[in-house]
Structure formats: structure tokens, C-alpha cells
Amino acid sequence: MSIHFGGRTLARSQAFQLLFQAEANHLTVEEVLGKDYVIEKGPLDEFAHQLALGAARHDLDAVIASRSVTWTLRRMPSMDRNLLRLAIYEMLFVDEVEIPVTINESVELAKAYGTDDSSRFVNGILGRIQTDIDAGVDVVEKGHAHAAAEAEERARQQAAHEQSYGEDDYPYDDGDNWSGEGQ
């Protein structure tokens, strides 16, 4: 599929492609930029460079996780996850772009790059974040508080399971995979 974007939309598309390549290849964005990266249409726009580096340098995953009702970060399609990182960075740190513009552009990119459900998913997450921002909520702090609460709950559940089974009889290795031990 050939996608033709121009201006800042092109820059967002390029930034998304850099984030996606970094994640897919287990590299940093800086490492991707230092190699022969692939973008659909070049040369790399300065705004794309700013967005990709900014989104990569800020821990925005906790913000995404705190607003995603149905998907954990791990289960979320990589395309959606990277579009959200990019959009949230822009919403929080790029003052010259209005939040509704960022959301609209992100939804259009989700339509171009994502699954059939990506545009609705991205729009929903970003809409919830915009509501918080408009209400004066520090969404980064809220994300970190949410992550801490989830970690506490996982630890509580792990302790309860270990108490029920006994430490040596616990049938799960890391909570995700059946080990069959203790049977």
C-alpha cells in the first residue's frame, strides 16, 4: 500500500516508522537513525526527527497502560502502541500543535498503518487522555500511579497464590506459563 502524506502528516508518518523500526529491531531510535533506516518518503523531516526522539526519550507506556481498558501494552499491536507513544508525546510536549489536531492526525495514521480497529482504539485512548489533560490531570503521574498500583496488586496475588499452594508447590513459573511442577 502506498501512502502519500505531506507536511506535518508526513513528518508524523516518518516518526512513526522510526519508532516502529526501533521496537521491531530491539534498537533505540538513536541507533536506528545511525543506521540505514527505512522511511516511505524522504528525506527525514526535522519535525519527524524531533517527534521520534522525543517519544522515545519519555516513558509514555505507563500513560497508555493507565488509559487502555481492554489491552495490555504487551498484547497491543506494535503499530497502535507506537502511534500512541508518538501522539502522547506530541500532546504533552509540542505546544504549537493543538491536541485535537494531534488526535485527528493520529487517527488518520492508524487508518493507514493499523488494523481495522486501530483508528477507533487510538481515538478512544487519546480522547481519554485529552479529557484528563483538559481537567488539569498530570497524565504522566497518573500513569505511574496506575503502574505502581498494578504492580502492588500482582505482588498481592502472587503472595496469595504462594500461600495457598506453598512456595515449592506453586504450579506457575512466572504467572504466564504453565510449568506443571508441583503436580
C-alpha positions as CSV (number, residue, x, y, z in Angstrom):
1,M,0.0,0.0,0.0
2,S,1.4,3.4,-1.0
3,I,0.6,6.1,1.5
4,H,1.0,9.7,0.4
5,F,1.3,12.3,3.2
6,G,2.7,15.8,3.1
7,G,3.8,18.4,5.6
8,R,3.5,17.6,9.3
9,T,1.4,14.5,8.5
10,L,4.4,13.2,6.5
11,A,6.7,14.0,9.5
12,R,4.4,12.1,11.9
13,S,4.4,9.2,9.5
14,Q,8.2,9.2,9.3
15,A,8.5,9.5,13.1
16,F,6.1,6.5,13.5
17,Q,8.1,4.5,11.0
18,L,11.3,5.2,13.0
19,L,9.7,4.2,16.3
20,F,8.3,1.0,14.8
21,Q,11.7,0.1,13.3
22,A,13.4,0.7,16.7
23,E,10.9,-1.5,18.5
24,A,10.9,-4.3,15.9
25,N,14.7,-4.5,15.8
26,H,15.2,-4.0,19.6
27,L,17.2,-0.8,19.0
28,T,16.9,2.8,20.3
29,V,15.7,5.5,17.9
30,E,19.2,6.9,18.1
31,E,20.6,3.6,16.9
32,V,18.0,3.4,14.1
33,L,18.9,7.0,13.0
34,G,22.6,6.0,13.0
35,K,21.9,3.1,10.6
36,D,20.3,2.8,7.2
37,Y,16.7,3.3,8.3
38,V,13.8,3.0,6.0
39,I,11.1,5.6,5.7
40,E,8.5,5.6,3.0
41,K,9.2,9.1,1.7
42,G,12.4,11.1,2.5
43,P,14.4,12.9,3.3
44,L,13.7,12.8,7.0
45,D,11.7,15.8,8.1
46,E,13.2,17.8,11.1
47,F,9.8,17.6,12.9
48,A,9.8,13.8,12.4
49,H,13.3,13.7,14.0
50,Q,12.1,15.8,16.9
51,L,8.9,13.6,17.4
52,A,10.7,10.3,17.2
53,L,13.4,11.2,19.6
54,G,11.0,12.9,22.0
55,A,8.6,10.0,22.1
56,A,11.5,7.6,22.6
57,R,13.1,9.6,25.4
58,H,9.9,9.9,27.5
59,D,8.4,6.9,29.4
60,L,4.9,7.1,28.0
61,D,3.9,3.5,28.2
62,A,2.5,3.9,31.7
63,V,0.2,6.7,30.4
64,I,-1.0,4.3,27.6
65,A,-1.5,1.4,30.1
66,S,-3.4,3.6,32.5
67,R,-5.9,4.6,29.8
68,S,-6.3,1.2,28.0
69,V,-9.3,-0.6,29.3
70,T,-9.1,-3.8,27.2
71,W,-5.5,-4.3,26.1
72,T,-2.2,-4.5,28.0
73,L,0.8,-3.0,26.3
74,R,2.2,-6.4,25.6
75,R,-0.9,-7.6,23.8
76,M,-1.4,-4.3,21.9
77,P,-0.4,-4.3,18.2
78,S,3.0,-2.6,17.9
79,M,1.6,-0.2,15.3
80,D,-1.0,1.1,17.8
81,R,1.5,1.2,20.7
82,N,3.9,3.3,18.7
83,L,1.3,5.6,17.3
84,L,0.1,6.2,20.8
85,R,3.6,7.0,22.1
86,L,4.1,9.5,19.3
87,A,0.7,11.2,19.8
88,I,1.0,11.4,23.6
89,Y,4.5,12.9,23.3
90,E,3.1,15.5,20.9
91,M,0.0,16.2,23.1
92,L,2.2,16.7,26.2
93,F,5.4,18.4,24.8
94,V,4.7,20.1,21.5
95,D,2.9,23.2,22.4
96,E,2.5,24.7,18.9
97,V,0.1,21.8,17.9
98,E,-3.4,21.8,19.3
99,I,-4.4,18.5,20.9
100,P,-7.4,17.9,18.6
101,V,-5.1,18.2,15.6
102,T,-2.7,15.6,17.1
103,I,-5.6,13.2,17.7
104,N,-7.1,13.6,14.2
105,E,-3.7,13.1,12.6
106,S,-3.0,10.0,14.8
107,V,-6.4,8.5,13.8
108,E,-5.6,9.0,10.2
109,L,-2.2,7.3,10.6
110,A,-3.9,4.5,12.5
111,K,-6.2,4.0,9.5
112,A,-3.3,4.0,7.1
113,Y,-1.0,1.7,9.1
114,G,-3.0,-0.2,11.7
115,T,-5.7,-2.9,11.8
116,D,-9.4,-2.3,11.1
117,D,-9.9,-1.5,14.7
118,S,-6.8,0.7,15.2
119,S,-8.3,4.1,14.4
120,R,-11.2,3.6,17.0
121,F,-8.8,2.3,19.6
122,V,-6.3,5.1,19.1
123,N,-9.0,7.7,19.1
124,G,-10.5,6.3,22.4
125,I,-7.2,6.2,24.3
126,L,-6.2,9.7,23.1
127,G,-9.7,11.0,23.8
128,R,-9.4,9.8,27.4
129,I,-6.0,11.4,27.8
130,Q,-7.3,14.7,26.3
131,T,-10.1,14.7,28.9
132,D,-7.6,14.3,31.7
133,I,-5.3,17.0,30.3
134,D,-8.3,19.4,29.9
135,A,-9.2,18.6,33.6
136,G,-5.6,19.6,34.7
137,V,-4.6,16.0,35.5
138,D,-0.9,15.2,35.3
139,V,-1.3,12.2,33.0
140,V,2.3,11.0,33.4
141,E,2.0,11.0,37.2
142,K,-1.4,9.3,36.9
143,G,0.1,6.6,34.6
144,H,3.0,5.9,37.0
145,A,0.5,5.7,40.0
146,H,-1.6,3.3,37.9
147,A,1.5,1.2,37.1
148,A,2.5,1.1,40.8
149,A,-1.0,0.0,41.9
150,E,-1.0,-2.8,39.3
151,A,2.4,-4.0,40.5
152,E,1.2,-4.0,44.0
153,E,-1.9,-6.0,43.0
154,R,0.2,-8.5,41.1
155,A,2.5,-8.9,44.1
156,R,-0.5,-9.4,46.4
157,Q,-2.0,-12.0,44.1
158,Q,1.4,-13.8,43.8
159,A,1.7,-13.9,47.6
160,A,-1.8,-15.2,48.0
161,H,-1.1,-18.0,45.4
162,E,2.1,-18.9,47.1
163,Q,0.3,-19.0,50.5
164,S,-2.4,-21.3,49.0
165,Y,0.0,-23.6,47.2
166,G,3.1,-23.3,49.3
167,E,6.2,-21.8,47.9
168,D,7.5,-25.1,46.4
169,D,4.1,-26.3,45.1
170,Y,3.2,-23.2,43.1
171,P,2.3,-24.6,39.6
172,Y,3.2,-21.5,37.6
173,D,6.7,-20.3,36.8
174,D,6.2,-16.5,36.1
175,G,2.5,-16.2,36.2
176,D,2.1,-16.5,32.4
177,N,3.4,-20.0,31.6
178,W,2.2,-23.3,33.0
179,S,5.2,-25.2,34.3
180,G,3.4,-28.3,35.6
181,E,5.8,-28.5,38.5
182,G,4.4,-29.4,41.9
183,Q,1.8,-31.8,40.3
